[in-house]
Amino acid sequence: MISQLHDPASRGFASDNYAGMHPDILAALATANEGHQAAYGDDVYTDRLQQLFREQFGNRASVYPVLNGTGANVVGLQAMSEPWGAVICAESAHVNTDECGAPERVAHVKLLTVPTPDGKLTPALIDRQAWGRGDVHRAQPTVVAITQPTELGTLYTTQEIAAICAHAHEHGMRVYLDGARLAQAAAARTLTTDAGVDVLSFGGTKNGLLLGEALVVLDPDAVRGPAFLRKAATQLASKMRFISAQFIALMESGLWLANARQANDMARRLAEAVSGLADVPIVQPVQTNAVFAILPPDVTTRLQKRGD
């Protein structure tokens, strides 16, 4: 019956969430399924994952596997802020537009948004909201949240992120990086971990995993109680070994970068294929695995009916 539900050869262009898991991830899950392991992260897989993330992000890094990207963002922002704190982000940021108010409703942090033409913040744009310190009538700016790559598919350079981090730190704020597609940015040669980011999320679901994201604390002094907040936010998986085993398979062999390069290459091929069509303008640079184009209304309608 299951085999009759869909065509396995079908392709969707709407999101990388439409894809199945990578075969290596499926094999890793099967291996992790053997025998018993302690629950809630006290297992050999999650211990190995801590080692891998320290190798990638530095000896001070610690990783907290979670179930989804919204959970990573909520736990990360809450751990970095205070109940009276505020997070400065781009108006187009995922935390503002696509999380049903979770950062404000669950993490209890006010979002202070800034309009940007390309999804990228700058020190000058941050200053539009980084005011009112000490004013009891205003939520206090404590965190700057950026996304790499942005929700418009654009990339920050390492120098741009370093400038944001230096500016934020100078003004007593921390920097959170939403990295749901961070692998795609890394594959495009914009590694950002040495630029001064304090906390980031590292995406798995959009890069071959069945489910799971990782909250990565780069500076332990930037957070309070992430382990407790993860539990309170319903993001502590009982059988965490299955999330950790997927990330191990993704990272140990370099699969995370291979998958990202493949996704980026396919986006460039798609962009090149439609670039000659006068009625399909591409409105943002194609720098990772996202193509932003304006389609004729009748084409949009047909694609929506197909589920694309």
Secondary structure, DSSP 8 states (H G I E B T S, - for coil): -GGGSS-TT---SS-GGGS---HHHHHHHHHHTSS---STT-SHHHHHHHHHHHHHH-TT-EEEEESSHHHHHHHHHHHHS-TTEEEEEETT-HHHHSSTTHHHHTS--EEEEE--SSS---HHHHTTT---TT-TTS-EEEEEEEESS-TTS----HHHHHHHHHHHHHTT-EEEEE-TTHHHHHHTT---TTTT--EEEEE-GGGT-SS-EEEEES-GGG-S-HHHHHHHTT---TTTHHHHHHHHHHHHTSHHHHHHHHHHHHHHHHHHHHTT-TTS-B-S---SS---B---HHHHHHHHHHT-
